[in-house]
C-alpha cells in the first residue's frame, strides 16, 4: 500500500533566529507537566510547548522563533499546540523540514495531531510530552516517518485510550527524506478530513468528532522547522 510519493524538489530556506527558549522541568507527574511554556511566532500565532524530561547529562529540548515560524530541537517527546480552536470547515497549511541527523537527532517523526480536544470538549490540558500521555484525548493523528522513520500511520484516538489504526505503510516511498521541505495541508470539509504532502493526498477519512478541536505538532528525537503556517475557512 502506497500512501504518498514525496516530490523532492529544491527549496530556498531562509532562517533568522531571534529568540531561544530552553525548556526542562525538574520533575513531571504521570499525566501533567509541572510547567508549560508559551511562545508567539512572528506571524502572531501562540503556541504551547510540552516537552518530555530528558535524562541527566542530556541537553533539554528547546525551540527558537525563526523568520517564518519555529525551529525545534526535540531531545525526547515534544508537542507544540496551536492555541486556536478550529471548528467547522477549515484548511490549515504549513511547511515542515526535518534536518539531517546530527548528535542525538534523527530523521523521524513528522507527526501531527488535529481535531484534538478533551472528552469534555475543552482545550487539551498540559501533559508531560510523552506520546502515551495523549491517549485520553479525542483526536486524529498522523505519524509520518515514525518509529525511527520505518512507518507511516494514521490513527483516531477515541478518548478512552483506544488508538484506532486507520492506515499504515512501511514503503520506502512513504518515509521521510532529510532536508526536504514538505508542504503540508490539512483539510476539514463537510464531515471529512484529508492530509496532503507536496500536493498529494496521503490520507482521507471521516471526521469522527464535530466538537471544535486543536492542532498540534508532534515529534521525538528530531531537529525540525515549522514555517508559513496559515489557517483559512
Secondary structure, DSSP 8 states (H G I E B T S, - for coil): ------------------EEEE---S---SSS-S--EEEE-TT--EEEEEE----TTS---EEEE-SSEEEEEEEEEEEEEE---B-SSEEEEEEEEE---BTTBBS--EEEEEEEE-TTS-------S-GGGGTTSEEEEEEEEHHHHTEEEEEEEESSS-EEEEEEE--GGGS--TT-EEEEEEEEETTEEEEEETTEEEEEEE----S-BEEEEEEEEEEEEEEEEEEE-
